[in-house]
Amino acid sequence: VQLVESGGGLVQPGGSLRLSCAASGFTFSSAVMTWYRQAPGKEREWVATISSRTGNTKYADSVKGRFTISRDNAKNTVYLQMNSPKPEDTAVYYCKASVGFMDYWGKGTLVTVSS
C-alpha cells in the first residue's frame, strides 16, 4: 500500500493550491479518503473526508467554503483544492485511506501560506 502526497509549496494568502494524493496497493474506489493536517507545534487535525461510493464530503469548520475534496477513481487519486488559504492553514497535509478496519497514511506534503 502506498499513498504519495504532492502539490505542496509556498502560496500567498488568497491564492490557490491543489494537493494530490496518489494511491496504490488497494482498491481505491472502496476506500474512504481523508485529508488531515499538522501545523508546527500542534496536534494533527482532520480537514475533509470523501466517501467511497456516493462521494459525499464533509469538512472541518475551519476550511468549509474554501477547500474542496474530490476523487478520481480512474486515476486512484484524491485531491484537496485550497482556495483563499490563510496563514493559519500552514501545515503538513496528509492523506489517509480507510479500507475496512485498516487505515493507511501518506508521508505528507508541506503547505506554507505566506506573503
Secondary structure, 3 states (H helix, E strand, C coil): CEEEEECCEEECCCCEEEEEEEEECCCHHHCEEEEEEECCCCCCEEEEEECCCCCCEEECCCCCCCEEEEEECCCCEEEEEEECCCHHHCEEEEEEEEECCEEEECCCEEEEECC
